[in-house]
């Protein structure tokens, strides 16, 4: 078949573009997916162990309406309320609640200033103690904070990159920026000081210092890395 003159001129460019696209690293699945159906509120526990969920209202407080749920989370809810609960057998959580069932508790905290602040801002965050630190992914950058860097140090040009040992839905996933990185793995992590529950273990590095702690999604995840995945079911400590 003889190509027309215009096609012969365009063909080398098309081939080069195709080869260049094939040479790009595959970053699909390189970042953690966050269940869109997760929501913040209050987990209540009746005397017989039946859980109930009170959604967070627009004012950052509970709506006052508690939905009785079937527990399919596989978690020790009695232990959770005992360790982190306050007031009338309740604890602040970010959880997956669907069709009258509690499917997953992603985050549980002793007490946040308001239930709409259980999650931090940004897309995801790693945090830890001794020393206190945090690394937050936001707007394509990585922001480090510590008691010595309260205003934050921002590392630009960040992106999610494949990790060699990745190959399962549990990660790890790494966000690298210019001079720092944050790595998350879908394993249950417990804050050693507050007892809070988080869905990820976290590692980070900046300035040659490595940090370890826990990780969680942020309020900006829906606009960034979020993807509807159902539940993770990971377990572990960090």
Secondary structure as the mmCIF struct_conf table of DSSP 4:
data_model
#
loop_
_struct_conf.conf_type_id
_struct_conf.id
_struct_conf.beg_label_comp_id
_struct_conf.beg_label_asym_id
_struct_conf.beg_label_seq_id
_struct_conf.end_label_comp_id
_struct_conf.end_label_asym_id
_struct_conf.end_label_seq_id
HELX_LH_PP_P HELX_LH_PP_P1 UNK A 2 UNK A 4
HELX_RH_AL_P HELX_RH_AL_P1 UNK A 5 UNK A 23
BEND BEND1 UNK A 24 UNK A 24
TURN_TY1_P TURN_TY1_P1 UNK A 28 UNK A 29
BEND BEND2 UNK A 31 UNK A 31
TURN_TY1_P TURN_TY1_P2 UNK A 36 UNK A 37
STRN STRN1 UNK A 38 UNK A 45
TURN_TY1_P TURN_TY1_P3 UNK A 47 UNK A 48
BEND BEND3 UNK A 49 UNK A 49
STRN STRN2 UNK A 51 UNK A 56
TURN_TY1_P TURN_TY1_P4 UNK A 58 UNK A 59
BEND BEND4 UNK A 60 UNK A 61
STRN STRN3 UNK A 62 UNK A 68
STRN STRN4 UNK A 70 UNK A 71
BEND BEND5 UNK A 73 UNK A 73
BEND BEND6 UNK A 75 UNK A 75
HELX_RH_AL_P HELX_RH_AL_P2 UNK A 77 UNK A 84
STRN STRN5 UNK A 86 UNK A 86
TURN_TY1_P TURN_TY1_P5 UNK A 87 UNK A 89
STRN STRN6 UNK A 90 UNK A 98
TURN_TY1_P TURN_TY1_P6 UNK A 99 UNK A 100
STRN STRN7 UNK A 101 UNK A 109
BEND BEND7 UNK A 110 UNK A 110
BEND BEND8 UNK A 113 UNK A 114
HELX_RH_3T_P HELX_RH_3T_P1 UNK A 115 UNK A 117
BEND BEND9 UNK A 118 UNK A 119
BEND BEND10 UNK A 121 UNK A 123
STRN STRN8 UNK A 124 UNK A 128
TURN_TY1_P TURN_TY1_P7 UNK A 129 UNK A 132
STRN STRN9 UNK A 133 UNK A 138
TURN_TY1_P TURN_TY1_P8 UNK A 139 UNK A 140
STRN STRN10 UNK A 141 UNK A 146
TURN_TY1_P TURN_TY1_P9 UNK A 147 UNK A 148
STRN STRN11 UNK A 149 UNK A 155
BEND BEND11 UNK A 157 UNK A 157
STRN STRN12 UNK A 159 UNK A 161
TURN_TY1_P TURN_TY1_P10 UNK A 164 UNK A 165
BEND BEND12 UNK A 168 UNK A 168
TURN_TY1_P TURN_TY1_P11 UNK A 169 UNK A 170
STRN STRN13 UNK A 171 UNK A 177
TURN_TY1_P TURN_TY1_P12 UNK A 178 UNK A 179
STRN STRN14 UNK A 180 UNK A 185
BEND BEND13 UNK A 187 UNK A 187
STRN STRN15 UNK A 189 UNK A 190
TURN_TY1_P TURN_TY1_P13 UNK A 192 UNK A 194
STRN STRN16 UNK A 197 UNK A 198
BEND BEND14 UNK A 199 UNK A 199
STRN STRN17 UNK A 200 UNK A 206
TURN_TY1_P TURN_TY1_P14 UNK A 207 UNK A 208
STRN STRN18 UNK A 209 UNK A 217
TURN_TY1_P TURN_TY1_P15 UNK A 219 UNK A 220
HELX_RH_3T_P HELX_RH_3T_P2 UNK A 221 UNK A 223
TURN_TY1_P TURN_TY1_P16 UNK A 224 UNK A 225
#
